[in-house]
């Protein structure tokens, strides 16, 4: 019967340091070995003091030393790491900068390696291996068109500052961790943006949200970072910071939404003007009544209130008309 067992990824894979020694000590020891092996082999062969098969031993040691130094010497620069595999298995990660000798049969692996010499991810090691950068790197994804909580299409773009904190997970748990980061960024951005309105224009929007994309950029960026980090833990990546770089209504509704904002601003301004005008009319009527300047019946009060409201709430300056009486 066919075995259909599903193989799972070891998301808890941890880094370990492989056995290594100083490269300078190894080079000095290798030179000393070569200086000993060559004269011994030559002297033993010429003098015919030993059997031929014994004379071959110094020669083998000579070539073995050359092969060990050539395959095992590695240079690691600051803020870089070498991920080493030995016969297909994870052997360890060298994070410490310096010159080292490791197992000559190991091979370094970097999923971001490419033949393009201009790529920022290519970090060629001086002895042929590929190192992974541990520096803070920037992901600037293209602008995306997403519907907000109210269904309005908006354009939004973010920049993500990230770095590799677990090279073993980054190399073995995902295929291409930079591409994985970009895809997760798009997914999380779409999910988070759909939970908030672009802007809270009035209390009638019924969004039940205290945050908006335009007015709460810091809170939204923090939420994006939190959600991204949950997705990237298994890849050994850390999100240092997320910032919104572009936020605007989509072109097809930008003009309509601008008119809505203008109308809302006009309504708010008119409401304030009317509230002020009513309080001023009330104060005027109260002062006229208390100081007995003039006695007004209800009809004249209504006319006075109407005139004052026209004067106080009008868009244009009023032109008063003075009644000078009849000339006849």
Kinemage of the C-alpha trace (Angstrom):
@kinemage 1
@onewidth
@group {chain A} dominant
@subgroup {mainchain}
@vectorlist {calphas} color= white
{ca unk a 1} P 0.000 0.000 0.000
{ca unk a 2} L 1.258 3.450 -0.919
{ca unk a 3} L 2.371 5.611 1.991
{ca unk a 4} L 0.704 9.031 1.818
{ca unk a 5} L 2.387 10.492 4.890
{ca unk a 6} L 2.658 14.287 4.664
{ca unk a 7} L 6.073 15.725 5.439
{ca unk a 8} L 5.998 18.865 7.556
{ca unk a 9} L 8.512 21.693 7.781
{ca unk a 10} L 10.542 22.024 10.964
{ca unk a 11} L 9.522 25.582 11.820
{ca unk a 12} L 11.496 25.372 15.089
{ca unk a 13} L 14.822 24.841 13.315
{ca unk a 14} L 17.513 26.644 15.286
{ca unk a 15} L 20.917 27.907 14.304
{ca unk a 16} L 24.038 26.187 15.540
{ca unk a 17} L 27.724 26.984 15.227
{ca unk a 18} L 29.797 24.467 13.258
{ca unk a 19} L 33.260 23.300 14.379
{ca unk a 20} L 35.850 25.762 13.112
{ca unk a 21} L 39.317 27.082 13.829
{ca unk a 22} L 41.258 30.206 13.028
{ca unk a 23} L 42.194 30.390 9.375
{ca unk a 24} L 45.578 31.928 10.155
{ca unk a 25} L 46.503 29.019 12.444
{ca unk a 26} L 45.329 26.576 9.778
{ca unk a 27} L 47.408 28.296 7.098
{ca unk a 28} L 50.529 28.252 9.280
{ca unk a 29} L 49.975 24.585 10.128
{ca unk a 30} L 49.443 23.787 6.458
{ca unk a 31} L 52.619 25.565 5.434
{ca unk a 32} L 54.537 23.690 8.096
{ca unk a 33} L 53.044 20.392 6.903
{ca unk a 34} L 54.011 21.171 3.314
{ca unk a 35} L 57.548 22.133 4.304
{ca unk a 36} L 57.908 18.818 6.119
{ca unk a 37} L 56.219 16.537 3.598
{ca unk a 38} L 58.016 17.698 0.471
{ca unk a 39} L 61.626 17.238 1.717
{ca unk a 40} L 60.762 13.913 3.381
{ca unk a 41} L 59.195 12.534 0.201
{ca unk a 42} L 62.053 13.723 -1.985
{ca unk a 43} L 64.757 12.441 0.353
{ca unk a 44} L 63.075 9.063 0.884
{ca unk a 45} L 62.594 8.574 -2.853
{ca unk a 46} L 66.109 9.575 -3.833
{ca unk a 47} L 67.838 7.653 -1.073
{ca unk a 48} L 65.639 4.589 -1.581
{ca unk a 49} L 65.717 4.066 2.160
{ca unk a 50} L 62.006 3.177 2.370
{ca unk a 51} L 59.586 1.193 0.209
{ca unk a 52} L 57.857 3.150 -2.526
{ca unk a 53} L 54.398 2.832 -0.993
{ca unk a 54} L 55.647 4.470 2.197
{ca unk a 55} L 57.193 7.304 0.197
{ca unk a 56} L 53.771 8.043 -1.270
{ca unk a 57} L 52.357 8.923 2.182
{ca unk a 58} L 54.066 12.377 2.405
{ca unk a 59} L 52.841 13.112 -1.111
{ca unk a 60} L 49.276 12.267 -0.114
{ca unk a 61} L 49.618 14.440 2.987
{ca unk a 62} L 50.846 17.288 0.805
{ca unk a 63} L 47.897 17.164 -1.571
{ca unk a 64} L 45.490 16.570 1.335
{ca unk a 65} L 46.729 19.724 3.035
{ca unk a 66} L 46.293 21.728 -0.162
{ca unk a 67} L 42.755 20.383 -0.639
{ca unk a 68} L 41.815 21.048 3.001
{ca unk a 69} L 43.016 24.624 2.885
{ca unk a 70} L 41.432 25.272 -0.502
{ca unk a 71} L 38.006 23.883 0.426
{ca unk a 72} L 37.818 24.787 4.095
{ca unk a 73} L 39.062 28.371 4.331
{ca unk a 74} L 36.193 30.865 4.635
{ca unk a 75} L 36.073 34.615 5.139
{ca unk a 76} L 33.025 36.100 6.903
{ca unk a 77} L 32.494 39.851 6.816
{ca unk a 78} L 30.705 41.867 9.540
{ca unk a 79} L 26.908 41.526 9.496
{ca unk a 80} L 27.099 38.516 7.206
{ca unk a 81} L 26.720 34.785 7.810
{ca unk a 82} L 27.616 31.550 6.062
{ca unk a 83} L 25.019 28.768 6.114
{ca unk a 84} L 26.857 25.479 5.682
{ca unk a 85} L 25.530 22.074 4.652
{ca unk a 86} L 27.401 18.768 4.845
{ca unk a 87} L 26.267 16.014 2.477
{ca unk a 88} L 22.778 17.492 2.270
{ca unk a 89} L 22.304 18.149 5.986
{ca unk a 90} L 22.454 21.418 7.887
{ca unk a 91} L 25.940 21.690 9.375
{ca unk a 92} L 25.832 25.130 11.029
{ca unk a 93} L 26.015 28.887 10.555
{ca unk a 94} L 29.159 30.980 10.894
{ca unk a 95} L 28.138 34.443 12.109
{ca unk a 96} L 31.384 35.618 13.671
{ca unk a 97} L 33.366 37.834 11.286
{ca unk a 98} L 36.862 36.674 10.525
{ca unk a 99} L 39.006 34.098 8.737
{ca unk a 100} L 38.188 30.463 9.555
{ca unk a 101} L 38.859 26.888 8.573
{ca unk a 102} L 35.797 24.620 8.495
{ca unk a 103} L 35.137 21.124 7.212
{ca unk a 104} L 36.405 21.152 3.596
{ca unk a 105} L 33.449 19.022 2.452
{ca unk a 106} L 30.808 21.592 3.451
{ca unk a 107} L 29.093 23.868 0.964
{ca unk a 108} L 27.560 27.271 1.630
{ca unk a 109} L 24.025 27.945 0.496
{ca unk a 110} L 22.218 31.189 -0.246
{ca unk a 111} L 18.763 31.108 -1.909
{ca unk a 112} L 19.174 34.735 -2.978
{ca unk a 113} L 22.218 34.021 -5.107
{ca unk a 114} L 21.840 35.209 -8.681
{ca unk a 115} L 24.021 35.721 -11.721
{ca unk a 116} L 23.072 39.404 -11.884
{ca unk a 117} L 26.087 41.337 -10.523
{ca unk a 118} L 23.905 44.356 -9.660
{ca unk a 119} L 21.574 42.575 -7.259
{ca unk a 120} L 21.823 43.841 -3.665
{ca unk a 121} L 21.393 40.317 -2.285
{ca unk a 122} L 24.515 38.832 -3.872
{ca unk a 123} L 27.311 38.585 -1.311
{ca unk a 124} L 30.074 36.538 -2.877
{ca unk a 125} L 32.554 35.116 -0.370
{ca unk a 126} L 36.217 35.527 -1.188
{ca unk a 127} L 36.708 31.746 -1.294
{ca unk a 128} L 33.750 30.885 -3.468
{ca unk a 129} L 30.945 30.555 -0.902
{ca unk a 130} L 27.834 32.710 -0.626
{ca unk a 131} L 27.088 34.654 2.527
{ca unk a 132} L 23.704 35.924 3.701
{ca unk a 133} L 23.423 39.543 4.737
{ca unk a 134} L 22.295 40.203 8.315
{ca unk a 135} L 21.950 43.952 7.775
{ca unk a 136} L 18.697 45.883 7.862
{ca unk a 137} L 17.205 45.786 4.371
{ca unk a 138} L 14.350 47.682 2.768
{ca unk a 139} L 11.343 46.321 0.901
{ca unk a 140} L 9.475 48.978 -1.064
{ca unk a 141} L 6.448 47.241 -2.526
{ca unk a 142} L 4.505 48.743 -5.383
{ca unk a 143} L 1.308 50.660 -4.705
{ca unk a 144} L -1.767 48.458 -4.361
{ca unk a 145} L -5.424 49.212 -5.021
{ca unk a 146} L -7.487 47.947 -2.063
{ca unk a 147} L -11.033 48.571 -0.854
{ca unk a 148} L -11.254 50.084 2.616
{ca unk a 149} L -13.871 49.262 5.264
{ca unk a 150} L -16.510 51.329 3.438
{ca unk a 151} L -15.762 49.730 0.088
{ca unk a 152} L -13.963 52.766 -1.328
{ca unk a 153} L -11.035 51.841 -3.599
{ca unk a 154} L -7.788 53.387 -2.372
{ca unk a 155} L -4.137 53.230 -3.366
{ca unk a 156} L -1.643 52.454 -0.627
{ca unk a 157} L 2.056 51.686 -0.520
{ca unk a 158} L 4.318 50.738 2.381
{ca unk a 159} L 8.022 50.377 3.019
{ca unk a 160} L 9.227 47.537 5.261
{ca unk a 161} L 12.560 47.525 7.104
{ca unk a 162} L 13.549 43.908 7.794
{ca unk a 163} L 16.478 41.642 8.568
{ca unk a 164} L 17.399 37.977 8.921
{ca unk a 165} L 17.630 36.796 12.541
{ca unk a 166} L 17.615 33.019 12.013
{ca unk a 167} L 19.546 31.963 8.918
{ca unk a 168} L 18.602 28.303 9.284
{ca unk a 169} L 14.874 29.057 9.094
{ca unk a 170} L 15.373 31.606 6.307
{ca unk a 171} L 17.240 29.116 4.128
{ca unk a 172} L 15.492 25.825 4.849
{ca unk a 173} L 11.898 26.732 5.838
{ca unk a 174} L 11.084 28.857 2.769
{ca unk a 175} L 12.260 28.702 -0.823
{ca unk a 176} L 13.232 32.351 -1.355
{ca unk a 177} L 12.852 34.399 1.812
{ca unk a 178} L 12.948 37.829 0.103
{ca unk a 179} L 10.136 36.839 -2.253
{ca unk a 180} L 8.281 35.216 0.644
{ca unk a 181} L 8.494 38.503 2.547
{ca unk a 182} L 7.128 40.458 -0.421
{ca unk a 183} L 4.142 38.126 -0.862
{ca unk a 184} L 3.318 38.135 2.853
{ca unk a 185} L 3.566 41.932 2.873
{ca unk a 186} L 0.976 42.177 0.084
{ca unk a 187} L -1.341 39.726 1.821
{ca unk a 188} L -1.149 41.368 5.253
{ca unk a 189} L -1.531 44.847 3.765
{ca unk a 190} L -4.739 43.836 1.987
{ca unk a 191} L -6.139 42.150 5.103
{ca unk a 192} L -5.423 45.056 7.477
{ca unk a 193} L -6.501 47.880 5.160
{ca unk a 194} L -9.924 46.295 4.624
{ca unk a 195} L -10.613 46.638 8.366
{ca unk a 196} L -10.342 50.449 8.500
{ca unk a 197} L -11.968 53.358 6.653
{ca unk a 198} L -9.860 55.759 4.670
{ca unk a 199} L -11.139 58.657 6.733
{ca unk a 200} L -13.841 59.283 9.333
{ca unk a 201} L -15.656 62.222 7.782
{ca unk a 202} L -18.753 62.202 9.997
{ca unk a 203} L -20.459 60.135 12.681
{ca unk a 204} L -22.931 58.862 10.077
{ca unk a 205} L -20.368 56.604 8.392
{ca unk a 206} L -21.335 53.721 10.711
{ca unk a 207} L -17.799 52.338 10.628
{ca unk a 208} L -17.620 51.618 14.363
{ca unk a 209} L -13.874 52.260 14.096
{ca unk a 210} L -11.876 54.729 16.118
{ca unk a 211} L -8.954 54.551 13.682
{ca unk a 212} L -8.696 55.595 10.054
{ca unk a 213} L -6.006 55.030 7.455
{ca unk a 214} L -5.444 58.758 6.965
{ca unk a 215} L -5.717 59.932 10.559
{ca unk a 216} L -4.076 57.020 12.391
{ca unk a 217} L -1.037 56.170 10.286
{ca unk a 218} L 1.110 55.298 13.324
{ca unk a 219} L -1.458 52.854 14.714
{ca unk a 220} L -2.053 51.259 11.303
{ca unk a 221} L 1.708 50.872 10.728
{ca unk a 222} L 2.075 49.193 14.132
{ca unk a 223} L -0.772 46.807 13.274
{ca unk a 224} L 0.850 45.990 9.936
{ca unk a 225} L 4.163 45.240 11.643
{ca unk a 226} L 2.477 42.996 14.219
{ca unk a 227} L 0.582 40.984 11.594
{ca unk a 228} L 3.629 40.672 9.322
{ca unk a 229} L 5.809 39.428 12.159
{ca unk a 230} L 3.353 36.602 12.854
{ca unk a 231} L 3.706 35.442 9.253
{ca unk a 232} L 7.498 35.762 9.157
{ca unk a 233} L 8.464 34.001 12.395
{ca unk a 234} L 8.664 30.647 10.610
{ca unk a 235} L 11.009 32.186 7.995
{ca unk a 236} L 13.483 33.538 10.545
{ca unk a 237} L 12.857 37.170 9.557
{ca unk a 238} L 12.247 40.190 11.777
{ca unk a 239} L 10.205 43.214 10.768
{ca unk a 240} L 12.020 46.213 12.209
{ca unk a 241} L 9.632 48.913 11.021
{ca unk a 242} L 6.696 49.503 8.664
{ca unk a 243} L 5.838 52.914 7.238
{ca unk a 244} L 3.035 54.029 4.920
{ca unk a 245} L 4.627 55.858 1.986
{ca unk a 246} L 1.577 56.471 -0.202
{ca unk a 247} L -2.116 56.802 0.619
{ca unk a 248} L -4.785 58.243 -1.676
{ca unk a 249} L -8.198 57.521 -3.118
{ca unk a 250} L -8.163 55.658 -6.410
{ca unk a 251} L -8.334 58.011 -9.422
{ca unk a 252} L -11.853 56.902 -10.385
{ca unk a 253} L -13.375 58.192 -7.123
{ca unk a 254} L -10.865 60.834 -6.072
{ca unk a 255} L -12.918 63.750 -7.462
{ca unk a 256} L -16.175 62.521 -5.894
{ca unk a 257} L -14.573 61.991 -2.495
{ca unk a 258} L -13.017 65.456 -2.660
{ca unk a 259} L -16.463 66.942 -3.233
{ca unk a 260} L -17.775 64.967 -0.276
{ca unk a 261} L -15.042 66.291 1.966
{ca unk a 262} L -15.696 69.841 0.774
{ca unk a 263} L -19.431 69.466 1.380
{ca unk a 264} L -18.803 68.103 4.875
{ca unk a 265} L -16.508 71.030 5.631
{ca unk a 266} L -19.119 73.533 4.400
{ca unk a 267} L -21.831 71.917 6.535
{ca unk a 268} L -19.647 72.004 9.633
{ca unk a 269} L -18.798 75.667 9.015
{ca unk a 270} L -22.461 76.597 8.483
{ca unk a 271} L -23.460 74.778 11.642
{ca unk a 272} L -20.945 76.765 13.641
{ca unk a 273} L -22.080 80.032 12.055
{ca unk a 274} L -25.750 79.334 12.809
{ca unk a 275} L -25.012 78.392 16.420
{ca unk a 276} L -23.102 81.633 16.876
{ca unk a 277} L -25.782 83.702 15.163
{ca unk a 278} L -28.570 82.264 17.333
{ca unk a 279} L -26.625 83.014 20.510
{ca unk a 280} L -25.970 86.584 19.333
{ca unk a 281} L -29.670 87.148 18.498
{ca unk a 282} L -30.658 85.768 21.890
{ca unk a 283} L -28.192 88.111 23.600
{ca unk a 284} L -29.451 91.119 21.610
{ca unk a 285} L -33.091 90.470 22.479
{ca unk a 286} L -32.215 89.934 26.145
{ca unk a 287} L -30.271 93.194 26.394
{ca unk a 288} L -33.026 95.193 24.643
{ca unk a 289} L -35.610 93.789 27.025
{ca unk a 290} L -33.530 94.281 30.202
{ca unk a 291} L -32.491 97.865 29.414
{ca unk a 292} L -35.967 98.927 28.164
{ca unk a 293} L -34.473 100.431 25.033
{ca unk a 294} L -37.455 99.496 22.913
{ca unk a 295} L -40.593 97.455 23.421
{ca unk a 296} L -41.086 94.820 20.754
{ca unk a 297} L -44.140 92.714 20.207
{ca unk a 298} L -43.899 89.145 18.935
{ca unk a 299} L -44.260 90.130 15.302
{ca unk a 300} L -41.440 92.705 15.500
{ca unk a 301} L -39.264 90.272 17.414
{ca unk a 302} L -39.738 87.734 14.641
{ca unk a 303} L -38.816 90.336 12.005
{ca unk a 304} L -35.757 91.402 13.992
{ca unk a 305} L -34.622 87.798 14.448
{ca unk a 306} L -35.041 87.194 10.713
{ca unk a 307} L -33.024 90.279 9.811
{ca unk a 308} L -30.229 89.489 12.272
{ca unk a 309} L -29.941 85.914 11.040
{ca unk a 310} L -29.743 87.124 7.454
{ca unk a 311} L -27.002 89.565 8.393
{ca unk a 312} L -25.007 87.094 10.496
{ca unk a 313} L -25.382 84.006 8.295
{ca unk a 314} L -25.203 85.557 4.836
{ca unk a 315} L -22.296 84.937 2.490
{ca unk a 316} L -22.203 88.534 1.293
{ca unk a 317} L -22.048 91.818 3.128
{ca unk a 318} L -25.479 93.309 3.775
{ca unk a 319} L -26.580 96.701 2.458
{ca unk a 320} L -28.866 98.272 5.072
{ca unk a 321} L -31.784 100.429 3.964
{ca unk a 322} L -32.672 103.405 6.233
{ca unk a 323} L -36.311 104.456 6.314
{ca unk a 324} L -36.281 108.279 6.262
{ca unk a 325} L -40.038 108.626 6.118
{ca unk a 326} L -42.356 109.839 3.364
{ca unk a 327} L -41.458 113.007 1.390
{ca unk a 328} L -45.060 113.767 0.724
